[in-house]
Amino acid sequence: MRAAPGPAWGVLRRGFWANGVTDLRGFLTQTLRFTLRDRVAGIRCPVLLTRAENGPLAAGVADLAAALSAPTTVLEFAAAEGAGEHCEMRNRSLLNRRVLDWLDDTLASQDRP
């Protein structure tokens, strides 16, 4: 991990710091605590999930969406749009535009009596 810039920064520096740990075992122990498993049923507000076609976490989006009882929208992002990788990083302007449109629509509908 030390030789690869992404993991070295994301886990060994930022990840350890953000989780208050000094080793990989501590990091994994801390991050395993973060789950929605017992909290999904309590979510009541509108939820927006994004799914990048080739994103490593994309497989969990459908399961989470199915578990939610709150109004849920899944925005799909394709590689052909340049937004098919993790966090839609290669086309953030598309992500931003679609998320802001969702927010506009969702918040506007919340204003209605």
N, C-alpha and C positions, 0 to 999 in steps of 0.2 A: 504494500500500500504506500509505503514511503516514496517509492520510485515513480508512482503515477500521480500527476498533479491533481486530478479530480478527487480521488479518494484521500490523498494526503491533506488537502484542504477541507473537503467536506466531512470527513470522519475524524482524522487525527488532530486537526486544529479546531475547526468550528464545532464539530460534533462533540468532541471531548469537552470543550469549553462550555457549550450550551447545556450540556448534561451534568456538568460538575464532576467529571471523572478524569482519570489519568491513564486508563488502559482500555483495550478493546473489550475485555470481559465486562467491565463496568459500563461501557457504552451500550453493549447489547442488552445487558440487564435493564438498564434505564429505559431504552427505547421500547422494549417489549411491554412496558407498563402502559404505553400509549395505545389505546384501542377504543373503538366505539361500540364494541360488542355488547356491553350492558347499558349503553346509553342511546342507541338508535331509536328505541321506542319513545323516548322522551323528546325527540326533536319535533317541533311543531311548526317552525317557520319555513318558508319556501327555501328549497335547497337547490343549488346549482352544482352539478358535477361536470367536469370536463374529461374527455377521453381521447388521448392521442393514439392514433392507429398503432404505432409501434412503441408506445410508452411501456416501460417495464411494470408499471403499476396499473395499467389499463384493465387487466383481467378482473380486478376487484370492483370496478365501477358498477357493473351490472348487478352484482350481489348486493352492494350497498344500496343502490337505487331500489332494488326489490324489497329490501328490508325496511325502507323508510315508509312511514304512513303520511308524512308531510308532503305537500306538493313538491314534486321533484322534476327537474329538467336535466337531461344529459345532453351536453353539446359534444358532438363528434368532430374530431379534427383529423384530416387525412394527410398522408405523406404528399399526395399530389398538390395539396395546398401549401406545402412547405411547413406544415404544423403537425406532422405525424410523430414527432419524437417527444420525449419526456418534457413536460411543462410547455409544450408547443413552442419551444425556444427558438426555432428558426423562422417563426412568423408570429412574433408577439403582437404585432399590430392587428392581425386578424383575431387573435385571442382577445385582445383588449376591446376591439370593436364589438365582438359578439357578446362578451361578458357585460360590457356597458349597456348594450341594447337590452339584454336580459334584465339588468338592474332597472333600467328605465321602465320597461314593461311591468315588471314585478312591483316596483314601488308605486307606479301609477295606479295599478289595480288595488293596492292596499289603501289608497286615499279614498276610494269609493265607499259610500255607506253600505 
